[in-house]
Amino acid sequence: MTQEDKTRITVDIHNKSYTIVGTEPAHHVRLVASLVDQKMHEIQEMNKNLDTTKLAVLTAVNSMNDYLKLKEEYAKLLGSINKKEDK
């Protein structure tokens, strides 16, 4: 992959600008950044005294928790589908 294959997108997360470099489409990067920003604001609403570092870590932990739950659900659904196909 060359540097020409990558795009640079500037996004705002928690009132700060970040330049994201990668191969994902711009609309996807903006969606991800928007979801991270939204989650950070949700967590901050529950505890207004969190500094940015703690807020970022809690956002990452919450996001990973959500990801793992979805991954487990997906595996269960695949298992159910495979069982039905085997019958």
N, C-alpha and C positions, 0 to 999 in steps of 0.2 A: 504494500500500500504506500503510495507516494503522498507527499504533502499536498499535491494538487487534488487528491481524492477527498481531502478533508475540508470541512467547512468550519467557519468561525462564527459563532452566534453569541451576541451579548444579551444577557438576561439579567433581570433584577430579582434577587432573592433576599428577603428580609431587609429591604431598603439599601441593598448594596449591589453593585454591578459586577457580574462575572462574565468572562469570555470563555465559552465552552468550545473546545476544538474536537471534532469527531466526524464520523461518517454518517450519523443519523440525520434524517431530514430536519430542516429548521423547525417545522411545526411540531415534530416530536420532542425536540430539545426544549422548545418553549412550553409544551404541555408538562413535561417532567419538572421543569423549573417552577412552573405555576403550582403544581401539586406540592412540591417541597415548600414553597413559600406559604401556601395555604396551611399545611401541616404545622409549620413553625408558628404561624399566627394562632392556630388552635391551641397548641401547647402553651404558648406564652399567655394566652387568655386565662389559663388555669393557674399559672404561677408567674406573675408579672415581675418577680425579682430575679429571674434566671438571667445570667449573663449569656452572651452570644455563644460561647463555647459549649456551655451546658445545654443550652437550647438546641444547638446543632447535634450534639450527641444524643439527646433524648429524641429528636426527630429521626435520626438514623436508626435508633433502637426500635422506635415505633414502626417505622417503615419496614425494617427487616422482619419484625414480628408479623406485620400484615402480609408480607411476601411469603413467609414460611407457612402461614395459615392457608393462603391461597394455593401454595404448592402442594400441601397435604390434601386439600380439597380436590385439586386436579388429579392427583394420584389415585384418590378414592374413586373419582368419576371414571378414570381410565380403567381401573380394576372392575368396576361395575359393567362398563361397556364390554370389556374383554370376556367377562363371565357370560354375558348375554349372547355374545357372538359364538362362544364355545358350545352353547346348548343346542 
